[in-house]
């Protein structure tokens, strides 16, 4: 198990380094930040002064080495758009809001999707199953931003029950979390349903029933545990999806998280902040995958010996 | 009988008195003296720059956050668009145009007990923008208009309330560069000395009618009414003023409908929807932007004969490609005459814009020629037959193929449908445009800057600014667009910069304007205004000129609706 974790850790570090190369390169091919930050009236002399001041006059490999040496210490430099703030400071200040939103969205998706998926499998081909499949279809086909705007229109504008946007208190969290989590409800429900259907047909389930275990125990303890591997794997991807999906939802609901920060930083070609966000997103994504890999190995002992 | 009549008269009098009192009382009840909400919330698009130190990459678009708290030397009157006194009480130029004597307003105090605004603050702010190594300033200045601002090379203090501003060369546009149309707002020297540079970010002390209260980075800025009445504007209507930043347009729309904001910016279609729901459209009193189409590749300047190299700061480029059809004047005129401006104005701009004639020229600024309006229909007016005839004469009887860039531009959402409409109109005279989606920053700006935009049309919305500044930026090679460059225009611009007599300058500016007009340098379309929508229950009016910083400003002129009924 220890060796398995070490190998996974090393693979994660390698992935992170590749990610740093990609984000560094991509940030620079999307345009000159001087164009985004300096007014069009700026003279050549002013452009060159800023270029020198920000180290953009150095060769690319030198810029990358400077970036990498600082990044490993958590220093991504100062933001160009938000003068007076470090890129890391900005991201860390916004991260709790994104984690809060993503956390609640995940909670909503688990609380709704697990029982719905299990029940849809148990009550296969009934009205309940059909309704469940319809919910899943809608969840997967409605774009989150569209759903967000419609929910905002109904609950904030027409009914006046909830505020349209912003952060602060549960009332402001409901609409963005539902919009963000709705897609996940659909996906997880479908995964749980199909995994449960496989397990329900297996021999050991028949055995547990023959042994006289209650149906409740058979389904919610034995079947669900065995069916959980597939949706659990999905959680790792889900973490990444929720972080990146939050870019859209955070902008629709003016949620002050890293997603909104990312969009503004990209628009302003603020390399420092973009790099910090992507590396942190990647780290969270890789960490979630690592945890899932370990859990996976725990749930299915065959995996760790492969 | 007489007594009965007296009683009747007295009774009638009493009834009339009571009715009058009831009427007056009712009227008095309908008038509420205070604003209906303590906090006015303005829903804006984005902060542009989310910091106060405007000398770092600042542009006038940055000014909106400074507007409630800080003040400039010179104000732009919302109603007339003219320069009027602000922190500068008066200003006077010497005949050589190289010196301005500026008298400052007395008795103006900074917030947070930072003392009186005096000449030392003017010296300090000039240095922040213009001095290469100002002690205590971390980042070098790089703001828009810095070249013009720093034409003032030295500020000499006569006394606390009077300064002499010495210019390197005649600086007749001093008023523009030190007005709120540019971005040298007067920060406090005392605060700088006490708190250092970052004090301006934590809690900048200004002299405006509001004090800074709180900033949530990327979300909002909150101001509160200054504790004492403002020296010029008295007591503003709102106890607090908040600006919120919401990029998503549908969210801004919903925020206004839900009553979370009281004033917002949305596109013209949504404006119409809001107005039909009872909201009120308020627009800038004057023009904010000009909408025009630029011909790429009009680099008529000759190569520098002495050095044999292209220079970046002159109109001498040597980059003309004469095979481009619109390098011929007749083709440019033909393309202008192929455009049905009336249709574009009605469909895209809902008839809420004016026609423009020459880029960078406005009726209320020097150089304006009133004959342009009369000459325009004949020279530029819609006439497809004349357009085809001109194309034939230019050697393009079957038209030609060209390209046009499509790119989104914040604050000008009509640009993309405009180019699409122009594509259809040009096709009617045989000019086939291929539209290319491109990013302004990463693709178009570098091409413009390198003078390689041959064969491309682009719709752009330049903001209103002083006329010389427009020529410097668009025609004289000082900056990035290189819209129309010739040796002649460059020579006239150089001559212009040496003129000290406003009358002579006005004449030369008009000459340059006519040169641009007669050479069909662009496809001029519309002068547009900034539009905002307000909740008429809360807001009565907002008078802003349209070319103060960021196109919107004068937030202290947002007045409350103080009657029971909405202020329609």
Interface residues (C-beta under 8 A of the other chain):
Chain A: X29 X30 X31 X32 X35 X36 X37 X38 X39 X40 X41 X42 X43 X44 X46 X49 X50 X53 X80 X81 X82 X83 X84 X85 X90 X93 X149 X152 X153 X156 X157 X160 X163 X164 X165 X166 X251 X252 X253 X254 X256 X260 X261 X263 X264 X269
Chain B: X46 X49 X50 X51 X53 X56 X57 X59 X139 X140 X142 X143 X144 X145 X146 X147 X198 X201 X216 X217 X218 X219 X244 X245 X246 X247 X248 X250 X251 X254 X255 X257 X258 X260 X312 X313 X439 X441 X442 X443 X445 X446 X469 X473 X478 X479 X480 X481
